[in-house]
Amino acid sequence: MQTKDTVVISLLGTQLDAGKGDERWRRWRPNVSVCQHDDLLVSRMVLLAPPSHSRLTRTIARDIGLVSPETKVQIEALDLANPWDFEQVYSALRDFTEKMRIDVETEEYLVHITTGTHVEQICLFLLTESRLIPGKLLQSSPPARDAQADPAGQYHVIDLDLSRYDSIASRFAREHQRGVAFLKAGIDTRSAGFNRLIERIEFVALRSSAPILLMGPTGAGKSKLARRIFELKQVNRQIEGLFVEVNCATLRGDAAMSTLFGHTRGAFTGALKDRPGLLRAADKGMIFLDEIGDLGSDEQAMLLRALEEKRFLPVGADKEVTSNFLLIAGTNRDLGEAVAGGGFREDLLARINLWSFNLPALAERSEDIEPNVDHELQEYTRRSNQRVTFNAEARQLFLAWASSPAASWRANFRDLNAAITRLATLASGGRITEDLVREEITHLEESWRKGAGDAPRSLLPKILSAEEFATIDPFDLYQLEGVVGVCRDAASISDAGRRLYSVSRLRKKHMNDADRLRKYLKRFSLSWERIKAAF
């Protein structure tokens, strides 16, 4: 395997590299000494030097040639009026990196940060850390006051790829996990897909100030997640201002423009004083525009300009105002369809759609129902200062039903929060019983049935115990629901069998439909008599 050539990029040390006559060889000179180490073979030395020190530069280049004939010295002019001016130094070094010949396939780059002013060293560090110079840092130091010490001194190579350091990588991993747990409000969710989604949101939130679009059905947790993103940025000192939340579906007519962008006194009837508006209130902070798809066309146009230029014109004003806000938008609509239908601006969607995340409905995260039930009980305890728990049978029944196809969770976490609040409030002595759970199941199914028109309510909680419910696969629950419905309405088990096997029975001359149905029900420890008794 062919080894790469080593290229050292270094600043001329106008003090440390100085020295005249033979006396200079008794001094430790960083740029000459770097080339004197037997285990550091420098193929090329790129020496950044001010034109005003051309004589010293030539001396150093000549001396490097003496101690390391194989090292080619490449002198680059670095003309700085003030080497302590950060803006001037960074700009000059950035210009150098843009014209520098880089070939990572054949060369390895070491950035020597021992010479130059502290500002120059900091700028070189930043350019290396950002990979604008794709290399490692090189730090050299003079020899110890020891007769046995190497006169060339010492050197250390520092790789800024922090993932290479186990303890640092472990720390980053812990910090990442804390950030993810923070966004999940400490809930130990089990859905692999949801956990991956939250990990990506945490990664983006800490590295980007671009708008974030949260999509998903009503009640999926968009508002809570937006606030947690704000708090995560706040904890990491990335944001100073307030969190401002507004539901765009509540903004109507002229009031929408005034609410978002503010107005001046006398701008319209009733405008008795200046109003700053919510975008200005979110200056240096974050605004969450929920249901952004409900904004009117004029508000969309103003918002686009405010996002791109951080300035806008309040209603009735003749002078623009500024606000440096971060935006999180929420929607339960398909904004792509809204664009196609002319209800949403395509350019605004492009601006807010850089980072878009689709939050799943609660029914799509059945494995997360149990940890969220525990979280809701903890929140109830915190609010009411009263500890409430399920008894074992009631908990098993509720979780089995809540994770089954019978539970549609139409309002998602709002339904779950309301259910746990009702159960906890009615729990005598702080214990939620099976009777309370069955009553709550009936209440929820009735409310969903009314909301969905003719949607049927589940029959299974009336005939299955909590233990039985928990042992049946969702696939079988779907099928069993239909079978029980037929049995409930049939006059006899033979009648139910004829209805259920009306197609397959035609292919056989002799068919005992009742016996076939009894065997099917027995798989679930059910019987015709038990079903009829329940209804």
Stockholm file with secondary structure:
# STOCKHOLM 1.0

chainA/1-535         MQTKDTVVISLLGTQLDAGKGDERWRRWRPNVSVCQHDDLLVSRMVLLAPPSHSRLTRTIARDIGLVSPETKVQIEALDLANPWDFEQVYSALRDFTEKMRIDVETEEYLVHITTGTHVEQICLFLLTESRLIPGKLLQSSPPARDAQADPAGQYHVIDLDLSRYDSIASRFAREHQRGVAFLKAGIDTRSAGFNRLIERIEFVALRSSAPILLMGPTGAGKSKLARRIFELKQVNRQIEGLFVEVNCATLRGDAAMSTLFGHTRGAFTGALKDRPGLLRAADKGMIFLDEIGDLGSDEQAMLLRALEEKRFLPVGADKEVTSNFLLIAGTNRDLGEAVAGGGFREDLLARINLWSFNLPALAERSEDIEPNVDHELQEYTRRSNQRVTFNAEARQLFLAWASSPAASWRANFRDLNAAITRLATLASGGRITEDLVREEITHLEESWRKGAGDAPRSLLPKILSAEEFATIDPFDLYQLEGVVGVCRDAASISDAGRRLYSVSRLRKKHMNDADRLRKYLKRFSLSWERIKAAF
#=GR chainA/1-535 SS CCCCEEEEEEECCTTTTCCCGGGGGGSCCHHHHHTTCTTCCCSEEEEEECGGGHHHHHHHHHHHHHHCTTCEEEEEECCCSCTTCHHHHHHHHHHHHHHSCCCTTTEEEEEECSSSCHHHHHHHHHHHHTTSSCSEEEEEECCCSCTTSCTTCEEEEECCCGGGSHHHHHHHHHHHHHHHHHHTTTCCCCCHHHHHHHHHHHHHHTTCCSCEEEECCTTSSHHHHHHHHHHHHHHTTCCCSCEEEEEGGGCCHHHHHHHHHCBCTTSSTTCCSCBCCHHHHTTTSEEEEETGGGSCHHHHHHHHHHHHHSEECCBTCSSCEECCCEEEEEESSCHHHHHHTTSSCHHHHHHHCSEEEECCCGGGCGGGHHHHHHHHHHHHHHHHSCCCEECHHHHHHHHHHHTSTTCCCTTTHHHHHHHHHHHHHHCGGGEECHHHHHHHHHHHHHHHHHHTSSCCCCCGGGTCCHHHHHTSCHHHHHHHHHHHHHHHHCSSHHHHHHHHTTTGGGGCSSCCHHHHHHHHHHTTTCCHHHHHHHC
#=GC SS_cons         CCCCEEEEEEECCTTTTCCCGGGGGGSCCHHHHHTTCTTCCCSEEEEEECGGGHHHHHHHHHHHHHHCTTCEEEEEECCCSCTTCHHHHHHHHHHHHHHSCCCTTTEEEEEECSSSCHHHHHHHHHHHHTTSSCSEEEEEECCCSCTTSCTTCEEEEECCCGGGSHHHHHHHHHHHHHHHHHHTTTCCCCCHHHHHHHHHHHHHHTTCCSCEEEECCTTSSHHHHHHHHHHHHHHTTCCCSCEEEEEGGGCCHHHHHHHHHCBCTTSSTTCCSCBCCHHHHTTTSEEEEETGGGSCHHHHHHHHHHHHHSEECCBTCSSCEECCCEEEEEESSCHHHHHHTTSSCHHHHHHHCSEEEECCCGGGCGGGHHHHHHHHHHHHHHHHSCCCEECHHHHHHHHHHHTSTTCCCTTTHHHHHHHHHHHHHHCGGGEECHHHHHHHHHHHHHHHHHHTSSCCCCCGGGTCCHHHHHTSCHHHHHHHHHHHHHHHHCSSHHHHHHHHTTTGGGGCSSCCHHHHHHHHHHTTTCCHHHHHHHC
//
